[in-house]
Amino acid sequence: MVTVQQGDRAAERPDGTEGRSVRVQRYLPYAGLAFSTVLAFGLGPGSSTRYRVAVLAVSGLAALWQWLMAVPVVPAAPGEPRPVKAVVFYVGLLVLIGVLVVLSPFYGFFAFSGYLHVAALPRRFWWLGVAVTAALMATTQVGGVQNLHGTVLGLYAGLVLVNLVIAGALTQQSIDEDRRSRQRAAHIDELAEANRQLRETMEENAGLHAQLVVQAREAGVLDERQRMAGEIHDTIAQGLTGIVTQLEAAERFDHDPERRLHHLATARRLARESLAEARRSVQALRPGPLAEAHLPEAVQDLAARWTAVSGVTAGVTVTGVPFPLSPTLEVVLFRAAQEGLANIAKHARADRVGLTLSYTHEVVLLDVLDDGVGFDPVATEAAGGESYGLTAMRQRLKQVGGSLAVESGPGEGTALSVSVPALRVPGPGITASSGQVENAP
């Protein structure tokens, strides 16, 4: 790390070139001043005490002036004002160089300091500073001011021109290189800041990603719990309800062995089906009827089995031209039919039930109607809302972009209407008759 000093201020920059230029600017003039003073003492034009006191006094003043007033060479951008201290320092430096050159031409080893500090001036005065310094250097090169007469003046003019061209070009090149070095250092600082901000952003994104992973895991766990709760309701709960109903019916027919055995056999079949469905639910597989047939046949089979258990006639009507749906949509519609029939068996006390499966170009509709006792939706909402089964059905339909509507009234039966998007899947068409299919007990 390099320290750049300006008066009593210090700044650190990582650029090594800048550090070298600052060290040259700061220390080389002292070396030139000391060397010039030694030569002036030993080989100077005068050996009087007065001359030596003048040499020491002006040399000491020049050293003190540089120590107290010197500023680093920091080229300003075009139009940027320079500090007053920098201008005062440079003008004073040229005056002291001029006095020393008058005292002894050996101070040419110090006069070059004018080139080193010219960038302290405003940009429009750079060449003026170089020209004055070139004139002072040419004076030392012709042997001092006492030789500026006659033919020496022509030589002096030529030396001024040579110094001006060479030193001016070198000074300009040095200043430009210094500016480029500073620009590179500024770009490095900007890149370092950008990298720091990028690192902070990446760390923040990593934290957000970790939070999203946790939230996704929690959401997945919640979704799986809801799925399992729905599957348990649709399989185990409904199956157990049917089993209990059949066992209670068997108890009522102790005097009729044939009817009693029929209900026991039905309970046994429901237990096996419920166990199979529970296993399929745990394995996240499609319901058994859908694994073996398409939706229309699965709904018809569901209605037939429900009729056999409940003793209530359930008719199935398929309208439109059936086509294969995505497995998720078929499961949602099948579970909706299953839930609708389960609710009818538990609450409706209906004599007839109808299911209508309608295929259109945009949606597939499932309507479940009964002629039972019905209910008051407003009163049901005030009493605590829908049953778990209907709530779970709404959640399933929301996930697939479907909808559920329930219409009912006391003594008017109930109509359950389910709608899902008609998302076809590639495959052969479904062979199903359109019209009324009734299942008698």
Secondary structure as a PSIPRED ss2 file (coil, helix, strand):
# PSIPRED VFORMAT (PSIPRED V4.0)

   1 M C   1.000  0.000  0.000
   2 V E   0.000  0.000  1.000
   3 T E   0.000  0.000  1.000
   4 V E   0.000  0.000  1.000
   5 Q E   0.000  0.000  1.000
   6 Q E   0.000  0.000  1.000
   7 G C   1.000  0.000  0.000
   8 D C   1.000  0.000  0.000
   9 R E   0.000  0.000  1.000
  10 A E   0.000  0.000  1.000
  11 A E   0.000  0.000  1.000
  12 E E   0.000  0.000  1.000
  13 R E   0.000  0.000  1.000
  14 P C   1.000  0.000  0.000
  15 D C   1.000  0.000  0.000
  16 G H   0.000  1.000  0.000
  17 T H   0.000  1.000  0.000
  18 E H   0.000  1.000  0.000
  19 G H   0.000  1.000  0.000
  20 R H   0.000  1.000  0.000
  21 S H   0.000  1.000  0.000
  22 V H   0.000  1.000  0.000
  23 R H   0.000  1.000  0.000
  24 V H   0.000  1.000  0.000
  25 Q H   0.000  1.000  0.000
  26 R H   0.000  1.000  0.000
  27 Y H   0.000  1.000  0.000
  28 L H   0.000  1.000  0.000
  29 P H   0.000  1.000  0.000
  30 Y H   0.000  1.000  0.000
  31 A H   0.000  1.000  0.000
  32 G H   0.000  1.000  0.000
  33 L H   0.000  1.000  0.000
  34 A H   0.000  1.000  0.000
  35 F H   0.000  1.000  0.000
  36 S H   0.000  1.000  0.000
  37 T H   0.000  1.000  0.000
  38 V H   0.000  1.000  0.000
  39 L H   0.000  1.000  0.000
  40 A H   0.000  1.000  0.000
  41 F H   0.000  1.000  0.000
  42 G H   0.000  1.000  0.000
  43 L H   0.000  1.000  0.000
  44 G C   1.000  0.000  0.000
  45 P C   1.000  0.000  0.000
  46 G C   1.000  0.000  0.000
  47 S C   1.000  0.000  0.000
  48 S C   1.000  0.000  0.000
  49 T H   0.000  1.000  0.000
  50 R H   0.000  1.000  0.000
  51 Y H   0.000  1.000  0.000
  52 R H   0.000  1.000  0.000
  53 V H   0.000  1.000  0.000
  54 A H   0.000  1.000  0.000
  55 V H   0.000  1.000  0.000
  56 L H   0.000  1.000  0.000
  57 A H   0.000  1.000  0.000
  58 V H   0.000  1.000  0.000
  59 S H   0.000  1.000  0.000
  60 G H   0.000  1.000  0.000
  61 L H   0.000  1.000  0.000
  62 A H   0.000  1.000  0.000
  63 A H   0.000  1.000  0.000
  64 L H   0.000  1.000  0.000
  65 W H   0.000  1.000  0.000
  66 Q H   0.000  1.000  0.000
  67 W H   0.000  1.000  0.000
  68 L H   0.000  1.000  0.000
  69 M H   0.000  1.000  0.000
  70 A C   1.000  0.000  0.000
  71 V C   1.000  0.000  0.000
  72 P C   1.000  0.000  0.000
  73 V C   1.000  0.000  0.000
  74 V C   1.000  0.000  0.000
  75 P C   1.000  0.000  0.000
  76 A C   1.000  0.000  0.000
  77 A C   1.000  0.000  0.000
  78 P C   1.000  0.000  0.000
  79 G C   1.000  0.000  0.000
  80 E C   1.000  0.000  0.000
  81 P C   1.000  0.000  0.000
  82 R C   1.000  0.000  0.000
  83 P C   1.000  0.000  0.000
  84 V H   0.000  1.000  0.000
  85 K H   0.000  1.000  0.000
  86 A H   0.000  1.000  0.000
  87 V H   0.000  1.000  0.000
  88 V H   0.000  1.000  0.000
  89 F H   0.000  1.000  0.000
  90 Y H   0.000  1.000  0.000
  91 V H   0.000  1.000  0.000
  92 G H   0.000  1.000  0.000
  93 L H   0.000  1.000  0.000
  94 L H   0.000  1.000  0.000
  95 V H   0.000  1.000  0.000
  96 L H   0.000  1.000  0.000
  97 I H   0.000  1.000  0.000
  98 G H   0.000  1.000  0.000
  99 V H   0.000  1.000  0.000
 100 L H   0.000  1.000  0.000
 101 V H   0.000  1.000  0.000
 102 V H   0.000  1.000  0.000
 103 L H   0.000  1.000  0.000
 104 S C   1.000  0.000  0.000
 105 P H   0.000  1.000  0.000
 106 F H   0.000  1.000  0.000
 107 Y H   0.000  1.000  0.000
 108 G H   0.000  1.000  0.000
 109 F H   0.000  1.000  0.000
 110 F H   0.000  1.000  0.000
 111 A H   0.000  1.000  0.000
 112 F C   1.000  0.000  0.000
 113 S H   0.000  1.000  0.000
 114 G H   0.000  1.000  0.000
 115 Y H   0.000  1.000  0.000
 116 L H   0.000  1.000  0.000
 117 H C   1.000  0.000  0.000
 118 V H   0.000  1.000  0.000
 119 A H   0.000  1.000  0.000
 120 A H   0.000  1.000  0.000
 121 L C   1.000  0.000  0.000
 122 P C   1.000  0.000  0.000
 123 R H   0.000  1.000  0.000
 124 R H   0.000  1.000  0.000
 125 F H   0.000  1.000  0.000
 126 W H   0.000  1.000  0.000
 127 W H   0.000  1.000  0.000
 128 L H   0.000  1.000  0.000
 129 G H   0.000  1.000  0.000
 130 V H   0.000  1.000  0.000
 131 A H   0.000  1.000  0.000
 132 V H   0.000  1.000  0.000
 133 T H   0.000  1.000  0.000
 134 A H   0.000  1.000  0.000
 135 A H   0.000  1.000  0.000
 136 L H   0.000  1.000  0.000
 137 M H   0.000  1.000  0.000
 138 A H   0.000  1.000  0.000
 139 T H   0.000  1.000  0.000
 140 T H   0.000  1.000  0.000
 141 Q H   0.000  1.000  0.000
 142 V C   1.000  0.000  0.000
 143 G C   1.000  0.000  0.000
 144 G C   1.000  0.000  0.000
 145 V H   0.000  1.000  0.000
 146 Q H   0.000  1.000  0.000
 147 N H   0.000  1.000  0.000
 148 L C   1.000  0.000  0.000
 149 H C   1.000  0.000  0.000
 150 G C   1.000  0.000  0.000
 151 T C   1.000  0.000  0.000
 152 V H   0.000  1.000  0.000
 153 L H   0.000  1.000  0.000
 154 G H   0.000  1.000  0.000
 155 L H   0.000  1.000  0.000
 156 Y H   0.000  1.000  0.000
 157 A H   0.000  1.000  0.000
 158 G H   0.000  1.000  0.000
 159 L H   0.000  1.000  0.000
 160 V H   0.000  1.000  0.000
 161 L H   0.000  1.000  0.000
 162 V H   0.000  1.000  0.000
 163 N H   0.000  1.000  0.000
 164 L H   0.000  1.000  0.000
 165 V H   0.000  1.000  0.000
 166 I H   0.000  1.000  0.000
 167 A H   0.000  1.000  0.000
 168 G H   0.000  1.000  0.000
 169 A H   0.000  1.000  0.000
 170 L H   0.000  1.000  0.000
 171 T H   0.000  1.000  0.000
 172 Q H   0.000  1.000  0.000
 173 Q H   0.000  1.000  0.000
 174 S H   0.000  1.000  0.000
 175 I H   0.000  1.000  0.000
 176 D H   0.000  1.000  0.000
 177 E H   0.000  1.000  0.000
 178 D H   0.000  1.000  0.000
 179 R H   0.000  1.000  0.000
 180 R H   0.000  1.000  0.000
 181 S H   0.000  1.000  0.000
 182 R H   0.000  1.000  0.000
 183 Q H   0.000  1.000  0.000
 184 R H   0.000  1.000  0.000
 185 A H   0.000  1.000  0.000
 186 A H   0.000  1.000  0.000
 187 H H   0.000  1.000  0.000
 188 I H   0.000  1.000  0.000
 189 D H   0.000  1.000  0.000
 190 E H   0.000  1.000  0.000
 191 L H   0.000  1.000  0.000
 192 A H   0.000  1.000  0.000
 193 E H   0.000  1.000  0.000
 194 A H   0.000  1.000  0.000
 195 N H   0.000  1.000  0.000
 196 R H   0.000  1.000  0.000
 197 Q H   0.000  1.000  0.000
 198 L H   0.000  1.000  0.000
 199 R H   0.000  1.000  0.000
 200 E H   0.000  1.000  0.000
 201 T H   0.000  1.000  0.000
 202 M H   0.000  1.000  0.000
 203 E H   0.000  1.000  0.000
 204 E H   0.000  1.000  0.000
 205 N H   0.000  1.000  0.000
 206 A H   0.000  1.000  0.000
 207 G H   0.000  1.000  0.000
 208 L H   0.000  1.000  0.000
 209 H H   0.000  1.000  0.000
 210 A H   0.000  1.000  0.000
 211 Q H   0.000  1.000  0.000
 212 L H   0.000  1.000  0.000
 213 V H   0.000  1.000  0.000
 214 V H   0.000  1.000  0.000
 215 Q H   0.000  1.000  0.000
 216 A H   0.000  1.000  0.000
 217 R H   0.000  1.000  0.000
 218 E H   0.000  1.000  0.000
 219 A H   0.000  1.000  0.000
 220 G H   0.000  1.000  0.000
 221 V H   0.000  1.000  0.000
 222 L H   0.000  1.000  0.000
 223 D H   0.000  1.000  0.000
 224 E H   0.000  1.000  0.000
 225 R H   0.000  1.000  0.000
 226 Q H   0.000  1.000  0.000
 227 R H   0.000  1.000  0.000
 228 M H   0.000  1.000  0.000
 229 A H   0.000  1.000  0.000
 230 G H   0.000  1.000  0.000
 231 E H   0.000  1.000  0.000
 232 I H   0.000  1.000  0.000
 233 H H   0.000  1.000  0.000
 234 D H   0.000  1.000  0.000
 235 T H   0.000  1.000  0.000
 236 I H   0.000  1.000  0.000
 237 A H   0.000  1.000  0.000
 238 Q H   0.000  1.000  0.000
 239 G H   0.000  1.000  0.000
 240 L H   0.000  1.000  0.000
 241 T H   0.000  1.000  0.000
 242 G H   0.000  1.000  0.000
 243 I H   0.000  1.000  0.000
 244 V H   0.000  1.000  0.000
 245 T H   0.000  1.000  0.000
 246 Q H   0.000  1.000  0.000
 247 L H   0.000  1.000  0.000
 248 E H   0.000  1.000  0.000
 249 A H   0.000  1.000  0.000
 250 A H   0.000  1.000  0.000
 251 E H   0.000  1.000  0.000
 252 R H   0.000  1.000  0.000
 253 F C   1.000  0.000  0.000
 254 D C   1.000  0.000  0.000
 255 H C   1.000  0.000  0.000
 256 D C   1.000  0.000  0.000
 257 P H   0.000  1.000  0.000
 258 E H   0.000  1.000  0.000
 259 R H   0.000  1.000  0.000
 260 R H   0.000  1.000  0.000
 261 L H   0.000  1.000  0.000
 262 H H   0.000  1.000  0.000
 263 H H   0.000  1.000  0.000
 264 L H   0.000  1.000  0.000
 265 A H   0.000  1.000  0.000
 266 T H   0.000  1.000  0.000
 267 A H   0.000  1.000  0.000
 268 R H   0.000  1.000  0.000
 269 R H   0.000  1.000  0.000
 270 L H   0.000  1.000  0.000
 271 A H   0.000  1.000  0.000
 272 R H   0.000  1.000  0.000
 273 E H   0.000  1.000  0.000
 274 S H   0.000  1.000  0.000
 275 L H   0.000  1.000  0.000
 276 A H   0.000  1.000  0.000
 277 E H   0.000  1.000  0.000
 278 A H   0.000  1.000  0.000
 279 R H   0.000  1.000  0.000
 280 R H   0.000  1.000  0.000
 281 S H   0.000  1.000  0.000
 282 V H   0.000  1.000  0.000
 283 Q C   1.000  0.000  0.000
 284 A C   1.000  0.000  0.000
 285 L C   1.000  0.000  0.000
 286 R C   1.000  0.000  0.000
 287 P C   1.000  0.000  0.000
 288 G H   0.000  1.000  0.000
 289 P H   0.000  1.000  0.000
 290 L H   0.000  1.000  0.000
 291 A H   0.000  1.000  0.000
 292 E H   0.000  1.000  0.000
 293 A C   1.000  0.000  0.000
 294 H C   1.000  0.000  0.000
 295 L H   0.000  1.000  0.000
 296 P H   0.000  1.000  0.000
 297 E H   0.000  1.000  0.000
 298 A H   0.000  1.000  0.000
 299 V H   0.000  1.000  0.000
 300 Q H   0.000  1.000  0.000
 301 D H   0.000  1.000  0.000
 302 L H   0.000  1.000  0.000
 303 A H   0.000  1.000  0.000
 304 A H   0.000  1.000  0.000
 305 R H   0.000  1.000  0.000
 306 W H   0.000  1.000  0.000
 307 T H   0.000  1.000  0.000
 308 A H   0.000  1.000  0.000
 309 V H   0.000  1.000  0.000
 310 S H   0.000  1.000  0.000
 311 G C   1.000  0.000  0.000
 312 V C   1.000  0.000  0.000
 313 T E   0.000  0.000  1.000
 314 A E   0.000  0.000  1.000
 315 G E   0.000  0.000  1.000
 316 V E   0.000  0.000  1.000
 317 T E   0.000  0.000  1.000
 318 V E   0.000  0.000  1.000
 319 T E   0.000  0.000  1.000
 320 G C   1.000  0.000  0.000
 321 V C   1.000  0.000  0.000
 322 P C   1.000  0.000  0.000
 323 F C   1.000  0.000  0.000
 324 P C   1.000  0.000  0.000
 325 L E   0.000  0.000  1.000
 326 S C   1.000  0.000  0.000
 327 P H   0.000  1.000  0.000
 328 T H   0.000  1.000  0.000
 329 L H   0.000  1.000  0.000
 330 E H   0.000  1.000  0.000
 331 V H   0.000  1.000  0.000
 332 V H   0.000  1.000  0.000
 333 L H   0.000  1.000  0.000
 334 F H   0.000  1.000  0.000
 335 R H   0.000  1.000  0.000
 336 A H   0.000  1.000  0.000
 337 A H   0.000  1.000  0.000
 338 Q H   0.000  1.000  0.000
 339 E H   0.000  1.000  0.000
 340 G H   0.000  1.000  0.000
 341 L H   0.000  1.000  0.000
 342 A H   0.000  1.000  0.000
 343 N H   0.000  1.000  0.000
 344 I H   0.000  1.000  0.000
 345 A H   0.000  1.000  0.000
 346 K H   0.000  1.000  0.000
 347 H H   0.000  1.000  0.000
 348 A H   0.000  1.000  0.000
 349 R C   1.000  0.000  0.000
 350 A C   1.000  0.000  0.000
 351 D C   1.000  0.000  0.000
 352 R E   0.000  0.000  1.000
 353 V E   0.000  0.000  1.000
 354 G E   0.000  0.000  1.000
 355 L E   0.000  0.000  1.000
 356 T E   0.000  0.000  1.000
 357 L E   0.000  0.000  1.000
 358 S E   0.000  0.000  1.000
 359 Y E   0.000  0.000  1.000
 360 T C   1.000  0.000  0.000
 361 H C   1.000  0.000  0.000
 362 E C   1.000  0.000  0.000
 363 V E   0.000  0.000  1.000
 364 V E   0.000  0.000  1.000
 365 L E   0.000  0.000  1.000
 366 L E   0.000  0.000  1.000
 367 D E   0.000  0.000  1.000
 368 V E   0.000  0.000  1.000
 369 L E   0.000  0.000  1.000
 370 D E   0.000  0.000  1.000
 371 D C   1.000  0.000  0.000
 372 G C   1.000  0.000  0.000
 373 V C   1.000  0.000  0.000
 374 G C   1.000  0.000  0.000
 375 F C   1.000  0.000  0.000
 376 D C   1.000  0.000  0.000
 377 P H   0.000  1.000  0.000
 378 V H   0.000  1.000  0.000
 379 A H   0.000  1.000  0.000
 380 T H   0.000  1.000  0.000
 381 E H   0.000  1.000  0.000
 382 A H   0.000  1.000  0.000
 383 A C   1.000  0.000  0.000
 384 G C   1.000  0.000  0.000
 385 G C   1.000  0.000  0.000
 386 E C   1.000  0.000  0.000
 387 S C   1.000  0.000  0.000
 388 Y H   0.000  1.000  0.000
 389 G H   0.000  1.000  0.000
 390 L H   0.000  1.000  0.000
 391 T H   0.000  1.000  0.000
 392 A H   0.000  1.000  0.000
 393 M H   0.000  1.000  0.000
 394 R H   0.000  1.000  0.000
 395 Q H   0.000  1.000  0.000
 396 R H   0.000  1.000  0.000
 397 L H   0.000  1.000  0.000
 398 K H   0.000  1.000  0.000
 399 Q H   0.000  1.000  0.000
 400 V C   1.000  0.000  0.000
 401 G C   1.000  0.000  0.000
 402 G C   1.000  0.000  0.000
 403 S E   0.000  0.000  1.000
 404 L E   0.000  0.000  1.000
 405 A E   0.000  0.000  1.000
 406 V E   0.000  0.000  1.000
 407 E E   0.000  0.000  1.000
 408 S E   0.000  0.000  1.000
 409 G C   1.000  0.000  0.000
 410 P C   1.000  0.000  0.000
 411 G C   1.000  0.000  0.000
 412 E C   1.000  0.000  0.000
 413 G C   1.000  0.000  0.000
 414 T E   0.000  0.000  1.000
 415 A E   0.000  0.000  1.000
 416 L E   0.000  0.000  1.000
 417 S E   0.000  0.000  1.000
 418 V E   0.000  0.000  1.000
 419 S E   0.000  0.000  1.000
 420 V E   0.000  0.000  1.000
 421 P E   0.000  0.000  1.000
 422 A C   1.000  0.000  0.000
 423 L C   1.000  0.000  0.000
 424 R E   0.000  0.000  1.000
 425 V C   1.000  0.000  0.000
 426 P C   1.000  0.000  0.000
 427 G C   1.000  0.000  0.000
 428 P C   1.000  0.000  0.000
 429 G C   1.000  0.000  0.000
 430 I C   1.000  0.000  0.000
 431 T C   1.000  0.000  0.000
 432 A C   1.000  0.000  0.000
 433 S C   1.000  0.000  0.000
 434 S C   1.000  0.000  0.000
 435 G E   0.000  0.000  1.000
 436 Q E   0.000  0.000  1.000
 437 V E   0.000  0.000  1.000
 438 E E   0.000  0.000  1.000
 439 N E   0.000  0.000  1.000
 440 A C   1.000  0.000  0.000
 441 P C   1.000  0.000  0.000
